[in-house]
């Protein structure tokens, strides 16, 4: 089973992660913006090559889960990190409010339909974790989910987190490598990015009044994130808490973790057996003819 690659931003597996101690800015001595852009460029090139081997090897799939507060940079990070990957080998899904059909199933059903095939990279822009984040902050959402137990309780959240752990363990046992990124943006940086959406015409479309309402629940979201990350960061399905106040640092860091994760899998080009290779001379003669 896959084991998490080491990183300063790896959320520990002992349930002692403290969100208040998780940095939102790059560490002292971090490379400058130009160096980070070059680092990202190098990682993109490596990722492109690794994705081709992943596809040919056809034994693993890679699922990247992105969660964050609004304006943390999920969309732009996904776009930047995967910009060099063959579109045929990559699938991105953004999960919004569940449909009526989705509400007639358990909370893991709709994302299960979108899991990547072996040989491919799947990306979840938000995910089943919304059901222990948004639903926990706004428990009135549960009324539409037709649950046997109507009242939200600590037991409900504990059971959902247990279901997520079991789900991710099942995926890992069957060759899907799950790595999860929490893009940790500060409240001040979020405010500045919201203001930029208001001030710059080309960004106006990104702003939604509901974003301000959610900002008012910041402390509740932080508690929900801390509980979720502590309960579900495992060696086979790790969380990485990535400083997100610097987009260039965030993108370079995410790309580096993805590349090192793929390298850790021991991927290789498929090797044909002797009998198949023996046919090459005959095939070459046919082609030459």
Secondary structure, DSSP 8 states (H G I E B T S, - for coil): -------TTB--TTS---GGGS-SS--TT---HHHHHHHHHHHHHHHHHHHHHHHHH-S-EEEEEEEESTTS-HHHHHHHHTTTS-GGGEEEEE--S--HHHHTS-TTHHHHTT---TT-EEEEES-GGGGGTHHHH-GGGGGGGT-SS-S--HHHHHHHHHHHHHHHHHHHHTTEEEEEEEEE--HHHHHHHHHHHHH-GGGGGG--HHHHHHHTTHHHHHHHHHHHHHHH-BTTB-EEEEE-SSHHHHHHHHHHHHHHHHHTTT-------HHHHHTHHHHHHHHH-
